Amino acid sequence: MHVPIQVDYGIRALVDLAERRAAGEVPVRTSAIAHRQGVPEPFLARVMLNLRNGGMIVSVRGPQGGHALATDPATISMAMVMDCLGGSTSLLACLEDKNNCDQWSGCTQKEVWSIVEEAIRAVLAATSINDLVKKLRPEALQAK
């Protein structure tokens, strides 16, 4: 499985927004998130647009504008972010489309890889943005 960089950046941004929400600091500008998370701002702006289109964040234009979570961070799972930003938990192309494999009918591995994929998907579905915020070390919070 390969996690695309936009998924990594999206999760970082959502964790940042959840932290700011808890501190009462909303909305949050893309530039501030990019700076704190070490993410290129132009790329993050595209990720934020996709998160907004996916209903995970809301955006406000203007001098006092920025982004905020659209819902409680406990309701946003990592699997939702993967789905929104185009990530895939598929380990092999043939598991997404059996037409990609000449050996599909006699393959002895597909069941094992399918089980592994299901386990990954279950972990991502069970892990919320709120869970990630809770894992932050106190010194990491002070550095921001």
Disulfide bonds with the S-S distance in Angstrom:
none
